[in-house]
């Protein structure tokens, strides 16, 4: 314990924070296995790894939410331990989380200073001082709203700025940013980069977690790579190429090219005629063929998810007919959709996809219970058989099949949700943003799996906001704008420019009016 | 990611069946029940008498019948606080029918029908209109009993036929009562329904994540409606038993029973927020509550002190695993 770890790369700066041999276990899972991580003053360290690599666990240990089972954390060379998030805050560590907890009914200033508001006599909150300080902070980060604004009136991106202001309101030495750009627009991301530069010049140590490689190479000075809860390597960002970093992260080189499967497209499976909803969408007509991957592209709010949920029976369309294999089917509930072979993998897997609290095998068999049971009575052996088959097919990583699905990482939860639907042997599978928020290695696996499914004759509807994914995967693309179909494009017509033009409703003078 | 060629093996279960049972809430509760039994048998010389113990079961059989249906309802994330008022209304309806010369079979049919209708009334507001069940059933708690008060005022219906008294006062064999038989049959039916059927699995899924259950193709509102019907039906059965045992109907019948039913369910290890709990747990909880009140009764402890005891028992038994975990955490650190 007496020797300080030698600064691994640069002899001139010693780390402000150094985590060494940190281990954290949960029942049945080793989340971190003797990892190390160093953060240097005035530098940005990017923590890189796939989903389930242990990044979030590391953040929770640094912020005192979890206590490690082993290893040491040193700040300025002194060994410390955090018994609670409060201790970590006192040590000057602050975090901007993936999903920040904010309070909708409070003002921006109250959100920023909750828990450490400036006080007057008798412990009353000094509201005037609080708003002055908050206004200064907001100006500092270029937030376009007042400290008096109610949080509920702000959009997601501005809420994120509040979270950042909150993190800066404590006099932090170490700032942790856990996917800070996930919800931000291009312009806001640029502003965030400037903010990061300011923090660097103030000598703060920054831990930056992101799945986006362009971001990492843009602002990070150093990198640390974790894989499956273990330390893989670290170094200066200037000394490594993007490809090498990816290889370190996934343990193999990732084929960035989308799988080229020559799946045969068969007869029409699904035909949607005149689907309409009072507020969300109107006049939706299209058909889907056997073995086809049909992409749905559009901006956020174009009504894609709303339409898909109507097709799946969650909401009721005011008009419209749906034909499955030529027969008119009335879909009034998800149960109707499932019995007609239409299944839906929602974007919000924690809330809509998985039933957290139930074990993995029960999640997988939930829609297939009529198959694994006899006249309404459960048959556990059959359930385990089905769950085993599909969890193997999707390469599920779990301690056991009777483990709570809530203990799995996001990517593995997604696998459970997909397994659940494949077990029903559907004809049409709707995937709503299937790769959102999952890392590059899992993404490739999802893409490969999708084309495998299509090759086996399953029809896939893929809602995605990622242009490379839409272009790389789809046999045909429908672009939606303001709740209507703006264009239907064949594979040959696909280009990023065309997609964006139709989605945004820009008419190009050279090619005539948009469809 | 490991090699794609290597198939990952995920075991079905980590803990053996014996470990799971040993570590369960039910095992703890059973230990409490045995302890209470032993303490009681030392505390009072009258406790270990077959006839006394048989009498003691009346303390819990009627409540437990409702508790089984309530357990499913609470696991699904809903609650019905109107059960005692349903008993009052069903009993009043039977008494009214009696005035018009209804015989025993008609009385039973009326009692059960009123129970089911009350359950349907609650279920309609919760599942069709989407109102919170705690609010709806607090409302119907006053409504149902209010109707009974309007019909009966200070009066009481008496003069039930002697064949009707079989349900609440009859014996099947030796010390075994009709109610005890009903309790056993209903416990088995609910145990099978919750733990061995697709319906039971749907109840757990809804309780853990109603949105996720809906998105998995479960007919959430239909399942909940059925649960309200079942709770109403069980209240109807309890109304028949209780009316038969008392031999009369007053509008104050079964006052406060809803909280005792909920206490029994929670003591049985059902999470009040929904999602978990078992029927064996509720069965043991029924015995625990029955033994405690009976034991204290033999020692001439007044009713109000008894309720203090039940309250402490509930908090104590629920706090025990938490205290245990805290002590374990302190030992390891």
Interface residues (C-beta under 8 A of the other chain):
Chain A: X28 X50 X250 X251 X252 X312 X314 X333 X334 X335 X337 X338 X339 X344 X346 X351 X352 X353 X354 X355 X356 X357 X358 X361 X362 X366 X367 X369 X370 X373 X376 X377 X378 X384 X388 X391 X392 X395 X396 X397 X398 X399 X400 X401 X402 X403 X420 X441 X445
Chain B: X1 X2 X4 X7 X8 X10 X11 X12 X13 X14 X192 X196 X197 X198 X199 X200 X201 X202 X204 X205 X207 X208 X209 X211 X212 X213 X214 X215 X216 X217 X218 X219 X275 X276
